[in-house]
Amino acid sequence: MLNRPTVLVVGASRGLALALAEEYCGRDWSVIATARGPSKELEALASRYPGSLEIETVEIIDAGSVCALREQLTGRPLDLLLVNAVICRANEATPSTGGPPLR
């Protein structure tokens, strides 16, 4: 299990990212999938791949939530990062316009 490659899939509660999480589980990768809240589809996938899929709750637009995930994953090397998340409803606080930095 420790020798398997690891992928972090951000925004995996549905759609394309959920399908990518499923594909990597099927290829025997260790998959860390994030969602903003409970996802029946993601939980069903975790029950099909109990040794491969780990679900983490993260609100990608909340710096504190992202920092907490970073701390939790400290020391765990990632082989691949897939980010399929965020619909920007108010873009006045983006990194390009001086939004709050991620510590």
N, C-alpha and C positions, 0 to 999 in steps of 0.2 A: 504494500500500500504506500509506503514512503517513497518508493522509486517511481511512482506514477507521476506523469506531468499534471500540473494544476492550472486550471483556468478560473478566472473570476469573471462572472457574467453579471453586469450591472443592469438592472431593469428587466429581470427574467420572469416576471409574473405572468406574461402572456406574449403572444405574437412571435416575432422573429427571435428574440432573445430566449424565450422559452424553448423554441425549436432548437436553437444552438446548444442550450444546456442539455437537452435530451440527446442530441447528436454526440456531444462530448462524453456524456455518461455511457452511451452505447459503445464508445471507443475506449472505454475503461480509463478515462481521465478522472482525476479528483476534481469535482466541480463545486465551486462556491458561487451560489446564485443569490442575488439580492432582489428584494422587493420592498415596496413602500409599506405594505401591510400584508395581511393574510391573502394567500392565493390558493384556491382549491386545486387549480391546475398544477401549480408548482409542488404543492403538498402531495398530489397524486404521483407526480414524477419521483419525488423523494421516496415514496413507498415502493416504487418499482426498482429504484437504485439506492437502497439504504446505505450501502458502503461507499457510494460514489458522490452523492449529492448532499451538500450542506446548505441550508437556507439561512440567510442573514437579513434582518430588517434594517433598511437604510433609506433615509430620505435624502436623495442626492443633492437637493438644493439647500440643505441644512448643513452648514460647515461642521457643527458639533457632531452630527450623525456620521458624517464622512470621517472625521477625525477619530471617532470611537471605533469605526470599522478598521481604520488604519492601525490603531493601537492593538486591536484584537488580532490582526493578521501579522503583527510584527514577528519577524523571524520565520515566517512561512513564505518561501520563495514562490513566485508566480511565474509560470511559463508563458501565459497569455492573458491579456486583459481585453474584454469585449464590453464596450459601453453602448447600450441601446436604451437611453433614458433621457428624460427631461423634455417637457414642453414648456417653453419660456412664455409665461403670461405677462411678465413685467420685466423688460430687459434693461431697466435703468441701473441695475446693480450687478452687472456681469463683470467678470475679470477684466475684460477689455475696457470697461468704463470706470474702473476703480472700485468694483465691488469688494466686499470683505475678503481678505486673503484666507486661504486654508492654512492653518498653523503648521 
